Amino acid sequence: MSKKNQHVVPHSGGWAVKGEGNAKASSVHSTQSAAESAARESAIRTGLEVFIHGRDGRIRERNTYGRDPFPPKG
């Protein structure tokens, strides 16, 4: 498994999970929800982040699974 943040992006016929900087998708899913689940599982295993993009390609959500470099203070 690569040590790259995971991006959920629009893809022809559905949604894709792509490692940061990769040209090819790691996996393709028919729904955004399924793609989010796959990206989350991968990020949890590797301790990285998931970026969820909207249909317009802009990041609409970001989740960190691992050591957050900027944790909020109590």
C-alpha positions in Angstrom: 0.0 0.0 0.0 1.3 3.4 -0.9 2.0 6.1 1.7 0.0 8.8 -0.2 -3.0 10.7 1.0 -6.2 9.4 -0.6 -8.5 11.6 -2.8 -12.1 10.8 -3.7 -12.7 12.4 -7.1 -15.4 12.3 -9.8 -14.7 9.7 -12.5 -16.5 8.7 -15.6 -19.4 6.5 -14.5 -18.9 7.1 -10.8 -16.2 8.0 -8.3 -12.5 7.1 -8.0 -10.0 6.8 -5.1 -6.6 8.1 -6.2 -3.4 8.3 -4.3 -2.0 11.8 -4.2 -0.1 12.6 -7.4 -1.2 9.4 -9.1 -2.5 9.5 -12.7 -4.4 6.3 -12.3 -7.2 5.5 -9.8 -6.6 3.0 -7.1 -10.2 1.9 -7.3 -13.4 3.0 -9.0 -16.9 2.9 -7.4 -20.4 3.6 -8.6 -21.2 5.9 -5.6 -19.3 8.6 -3.8 -20.2 6.9 -0.5 -18.6 3.6 -1.6 -15.5 5.5 -2.7 -15.3 7.3 0.6 -15.5 4.0 2.5 -12.6 2.5 0.5 -10.5 5.7 0.9 -11.2 5.8 4.6 -10.1 2.1 5.1 -6.9 2.7 3.2 -6.2 5.9 5.2 -6.8 4.3 8.5 -4.4 1.4 7.7 -1.7 3.8 6.6 -2.4 6.7 9.0 -2.9 9.3 6.3 -5.6 11.8 5.2 -8.7 11.5 3.0 -9.7 14.5 0.8 -13.3 14.3 -0.6 -13.9 16.3 -3.7 -17.3 17.5 -5.0 -18.5 17.1 -8.6 -16.8 20.5 -9.3 -13.5 19.0 -8.3 -13.1 21.3 -5.2 -12.3 19.8 -1.8 -15.4 19.7 0.3 -14.2 17.6 3.2 -10.9 16.5 4.7 -10.3 13.8 7.4 -7.1 12.9 9.1 -6.5 9.3 10.2 -3.3 9.1 12.1 -1.0 11.6 13.8 -2.6 15.0 13.2 0.2 17.6 12.9 -2.0 20.3 14.3 -4.2 18.9 17.1 -6.5 21.4 18.9 -5.5 22.2 22.4 -7.8 21.0 25.1 
